């Protein structure tokens, strides 16, 4: 967490609005707190690896961002399953490297 906080401080120094909200992504209080700060330019979903967890985060937070990134989009995990289901509905890019489980980016509100 110290590295996260120092990175957020550096981003803030660049003139970007930064807010750190910590908690379980299925907690009603956290979801409401995040909604109050939305919309976002980017939402990064790095959920648990089970399909229901990733889908729930997509449903709770995906609508809040112009771009939505997903971690672990290849392989046998639930993240990959959800990615395969939704990626064709949006312009998207995939970042795949050997030894990496990939990152997918959906462009939802970008002209």
C-alpha positions, 0 to 999 in steps of 0.5 A, spaced: 500 500 500 505 505 501 507 504 493 500 505 491 499 511 495 506 514 493 504 513 486 497 516 487 501 522 490 505 523 484 499 522 479 496 528 483 502 532 482 501 532 475 494 535 476 490 529 476 484 528 481 486 522 485 481 519 490 483 512 493 477 508 496 479 501 499 474 496 500 471 489 498 468 491 491 461 487 493 460 492 499 454 496 498 458 502 501 464 502 497 459 501 491 455 508 493 462 511 494 465 510 488 458 512 484 458 519 488 465 520 484 463 517 477 464 518 472 471 516 470 476 516 464 478 509 466 476 503 470 480 498 472 477 491 474 482 486 477 477 482 480 477 475 483 478 470 478 471 467 479 466 468 473 461 471 478 466 476 481 468 479 475 461 479 472 459 483 478 465 488 478 463 489 471 456 490 472 457 494 478 463 499 476 463 498 468 458 503 467 462 508 470 468 509 466 469 511 458 474 506 458 474 499 462 480 495 463 480 488 465 486 484 468 487 476 466 483 476 460 487 469 457 487 462 460 482 458 464 479 464 469 473 467 469 476 473 467 477 470 460 470 468 460 467 474 461 472 478 456 470 473 451 463 475 452 463 482 452 469 484 448 466 484 441 460 489 443 466 495 444 472 497 440 477 494 444 485 492 444 488 487 448 495 487 451 498 480 451 505 478 452 508 471 454 508 469 461 502 474 462 495 473 463 493 479 459 490 486 459 484 488 455 481 495 454 474 496 452 473 503 449 466 505 451 465 513 451 471 515 447 470 518 440 
